[in-house]
């Protein structure tokens, strides 16, 4: 659960690292970049956004969207950037470790 | 609509739009959006709770930030008008300090627990409902039954003499039973406490032992551990020091302390033939019990009363009349909680202290009214500032908070200083309680009660003095304040609250002045009371002959020699010996004069003093008729007596008193040979300055060979100057007669003053605060009048320009002041008349409703008020008429 939650946070932080976005943009960006591989409920993404806002990783501001609707825009804070960097690092290490395990397994079999 | 709803609505709208754009039907797109979102209610609930937490934190942060800004502005505001701030802080410091000082003394006296193990299990045992003292034999029996409770102990305060002869060197002593330290659960810093083994007649296995108090150890032995095993000579009896008691432990009696504690059964070693320990008629021991863990006071009382018949039977005092014997047997023992220890001070000082607390409470109220007025006066001046703040977006709440924080800052600083003032003040007051006979040592701790009291006071005063200004400031209408800043024709509208506060202040000042008048008047009339003798010129020495080898029967001769030697010293005009001296004790017989008035058996009470020739001369008491005692009035000569005027009034009436015969019963002794009155003397204070002079009969010492007084008083009259200067030569001369006599000196004045301790304290405190109240009232009147004048500058200028005379302006302003002061005086007079009834018992020589006193207080306040108003009023009258043109 924590592992998944952490992954979700990193995905959202990555989405926001390209600039301020509202929740729908984040959701869409994650869906399209992963080709819909990750079966994440949109609601979970919103919960995660708010939790990170509470922790001070994100800050939000209300703006009017291009289509004239009121939307809440999120932006990374300095702390959010730091969290993103350290999250990426540990995720890469983790993925590398898993890859090594698979490679070793392939050699032995 | 909540933020989260808006946000999610946006999400669904966008999702549906994009799906429709991809070719979905609207209905399918909606279903798909819901599917992708997941359990909407669950997610909504989660997000909402996170949002609420965020909101809470933001509000808190805003508040903290706001308060920080307010505090910064408050500091600026206080520094902007330093005079107002200093006056406010000083009056608060004095007000809070005085309240805290008195409260902390009350706290130490009434509520502070003893520094012993589980003080709530201590109980005071009483031989009946009123008395707390027991006799030695009662304790001996009682301690055999300690198993009824967890433990019992007995103690008595005493004074021990460290000198080996001549002038005494007295220290505070304590007789404590062997169980004392164990039952209290008090140990020693070094050495050991004493135990039941040490509490044996003549001393235990280590001989007579003593414990010394921590302070005494530090002062006399500089805290050296080598003190253990050293010898301490008390009243010429050697004791071995076995331990030092912990700091802060002053024994179970509040207000008393001990330098040296010895086992109870060592008392006969020290008092020798005058020992109380085996006396059935001397009530001198205080008994405490430690209850068993679950035992209630009632259970302990029931258990002790089970022993009562056997203890009463076995300890019946000798010589009781049958009615009293019956009463002695019947009176049930009582038990009271004693977690705060026992205290004689408590009974004597609780009432005066409560009166003082009420008085200083009023002073604080005046200080508050003053500060409120000063702050109120600043409000209009600050309206500009506050209005601009408001225009810049500050909320009314924030403005009110700002003023409240300014108030808190003032009272915080004031209360902090007040705490310092109180430490000093309570020490000064406690020192006043000590007299030459009893050393009052009351540790006044700064505990949570005192701190809580001070903080509560500070908060209370802040609310009292900031509420008015805050309310007024918040009512500011933004348009109004920018316009006129003290300009325009304001008259004195809007001064209602200020004047009400001033009126209250004047009223409270009247009450305090009346109180000061009553207590100072009481003290002065007691101190100046015609005592019937000269108090300035007489030195009194208590002579103790217990240690002298002279046989008791030869003591009258020894005392006569002392008198002759003393009278012959240079600087001494006369000397005399007596059994008692004024206010130092009493002794009473039952007497009557059969040939004069018949007086019923119950009414034959007369006080007695046994004196040598020249006693009246020494004291400066006039002989109205007859002769003084002479050396010829020996035991073999006819019995003679001298009586005072009160005796004549009570027992004789109009006829000449000299030559009449008195019959009297002398304590337990049955009959006395007929005694003839040879003189009548002027009435003189006998027992107390506060009471009417009672009938007194004086008998010559030389006709009482069977009275082996172990201790008498030698009184010496000096030819000129301070009698205390005679101490040195007297004690040298006395030492030559008998090196084993001991002497304790004090002047007669000191002896009398010691009986006026609480009157003096009340007079001191009430006088000080009466003066302070007056000063504060003057400050308040001056400040408010000056402010009003500055506000009405334009109007006054206009009046003058239109032809008003300066004198009429002066009258107009002073008329205002006079109205406020007179209203205050009227209210104050009513309140003090009502309150004065409550202090009736504390007064002497004047009635609580002395009209002169009320009038005096009123006149003083009116004068002070007009004086305070005159300065600004004169300034108003001197306003040049063109002031109007300048500012309109």
Interface residues (C-beta under 8 A of the other chain):
Chain A: X22 X23 X24 X27 X28 X41 X42 X43 X44 X46 X47 X50 X51 X53 X54 X62 X65 X67 X69 X70 X71 X72
Chain B: X3 X4 X6 X7 X8 X10 X11 X13 X14 X15 X17 X18 X36 X37 X38 X39 X40 X42 X43 X44 X46 X47 X50 X51 X53 X54 X57
